[in-house]
């Protein structure tokens, strides 16, 4: 896979806005999400990572055991409102879009084509364009963004939120977000009926289907823990129990003691 320059630059943004890596909700896998509750709260669209979130790395088929949750998600939001955004399928390295087409057929969901890997701003703008082009457009704050990587998926959601607050320059976003009360996870002031809390919602899945980038994942986990400890308790909102549901029989995933909380 080509070098992810936007992802490598995230640590520099942390110097100005450490909250950029904080998720709103942490779950083991997508089966723990209550998509109906999310829809009732005002969320109307979903962006999903592929590798180690829905599929094994570099595979196109859904992980065994996720089918019911995946069907529920697509039925709740509508098939056109669930988008796959991957740094493999649909990326610059996916010559001819062959993998993107295979993933689209396997997961029965559109795959975004984007030349810049997540969490690059060009990728973020491509996501906005896709949802704005739907027959019933979906606004960025009405999205949930689900993925297993902090420096790509969680940062993408928080950058998208900051873009919606005004300003597009990297330094402007860093300074603006870093100085705001609550940073990337405060409530919007807009009280219109279409506004939802904490949107777009950054959802971090911690279950891993296959060992990959172990050292980087450990670093991401430690950084999230560090920032969470530094954020005052009255400003820290990691999610709501109303968006979660119990899973009777957990799927077997790989985990290691050194990145368990």
SULMO-V93874 format. One record per residue. N is the residue number from 1. OMEGA is omega in degrees with one decimal (none if undefined). Layout:
[[N	OMEGA] [N	OMEGA]]
//
This chain:
[[1	-179.4] [2	179.8] [3	179.8] [4	-177.6] [5	177.9] [6	178.4] [7	180.0] [8	-178.8] [9	-178.0] [10	180.0] [11	178.0] [12	177.2] [13	178.6] [14	179.8] [15	-178.9] [16	-174.4] [17	-178.2] [18	-178.8] [19	-179.0] [20	-178.0] [21	-177.4] [22	173.4] [23	173.3] [24	-175.1] [25	179.7] [26	178.7] [27	178.3] [28	177.9] [29	-171.1] [30	178.0] [31	-179.5] [32	-178.9] [33	175.0] [34	-174.5] [35	177.3] [36	177.6] [37	176.6] [38	179.0] [39	179.2] [40	179.4] [41	176.5] [42	178.2] [43	-172.2] [44	-179.2] [45	-177.3] [46	173.7] [47	-178.2] [48	164.8] [49	-178.1] [50	-172.8] [51	178.6] [52	171.8] [53	177.6] [54	-175.5] [55	167.3] [56	178.8] [57	175.9] [58	172.9] [59	-175.3] [60	-175.7] [61	177.7] [62	177.5] [63	177.8] [64	178.4] [65	-179.4] [66	-171.4] [67	-178.6] [68	179.4] [69	-179.7] [70	177.3] [71	179.3] [72	179.2] [73	-177.8] [74	178.8] [75	-177.9] [76	-176.2] [77	-173.4] [78	-171.6] [79	-180.0] [80	-177.6] [81	176.2] [82	-171.3] [83	174.6] [84	176.5] [85	-173.4] [86	172.8] [87	172.9] [88	178.5] [89	179.5] [90	-179.9] [91	-179.3] [92	-178.9] [93	-179.5] [94	-175.6] [95	178.5] [96	179.3] [97	-176.5] [98	-179.8] [99	178.9] [100	179.1] [101	178.0] [102	178.7] [103	179.0] [104	179.9] [105	-177.2] [106	-175.2] [107	179.0] [108	178.6] [109	179.0] [110	178.2] [111	-178.4] [112	171.1] [113	-177.0] [114	-177.4] [115	-177.9] [116	-177.9] [117	172.8] [118	4.8] [119	-177.7] [120	-177.1] [121	176.5] [122	176.3] [123	178.5] [124	179.6] [125	177.3] [126	175.8] [127	178.9] [128	-179.9] [129	-179.3] [130	-176.4] [131	175.6] [132	-176.9] [133	-178.5] [134	179.4] [135	171.3] [136	-173.2] [137	177.6] [138	-180.0] [139	-177.7] [140	-178.1] [141	178.5] [142	-177.5] [143	162.6] [144	-178.9] [145	-169.3] [146	178.0] [147	-174.3] [148	-177.0] [149	-179.0] [150	-173.6] [151	177.3] [152	-172.2] [153	179.8] [154	179.1] [155	177.8] [156	-179.8] [157	-178.4] [158	175.2] [159	177.9] [160	177.8] [161	-178.9] [162	176.2] [163	-179.4] [164	179.2] [165	176.9] [166	179.5] [167	-177.2] [168	179.0] [169	-176.3] [170	-178.9] [171	178.8] [172	-178.9] [173	-179.9] [174	-177.0] [175	-178.0] [176	-176.6] [177	-178.8] [178	-177.4] [179	-179.2] [180	174.1] [181	-179.5] [182	176.4] [183	-173.4] [184	-173.6] [185	175.5] [186	178.0] [187	174.5] [188	178.3] [189	179.8] [190	-177.5] [191	178.7] [192	-174.2] [193	-179.0] [194	-178.0] [195	178.6] [196	-179.5] [197	171.4] [198	-177.3] [199	-8.7] [200	-174.4] [201	178.8] [202	-177.7] [203	-177.2] [204	176.0] [205	-173.8] [206	176.5] [207	-177.6] [208	-177.2] [209	179.9] [210	-176.7] [211	-177.7] [212	175.8] [213	-173.9] [214	-178.2] [215	179.5] [216	178.3] [217	177.5] [218	178.6] [219	179.1] [220	179.8] [221	-179.7] [222	178.8] [223	177.4] [224	178.5] [225	-178.9] [226	-179.1] [227	179.3] [228	179.2] [229	-177.2] [230	179.6] [231	179.1] [232	-174.0] [233	-179.0] [234	179.3] [235	-171.0] [236	178.8] [237	-177.0] [238	178.7] [239	-177.3] [240	179.8] [241	-178.0] [242	179.2] [243	-177.1] [244	174.3] [245	-178.8] [246	176.4] [247	-173.4] [248	-178.2] [249	-177.2] [250	174.9] [251	178.9] [252	176.3] [253	177.2] [254	174.8] [255	-178.3] [256	-174.2] [257	-174.4] [258	170.0] [259	167.8] [260	178.2] [261	none]]
//
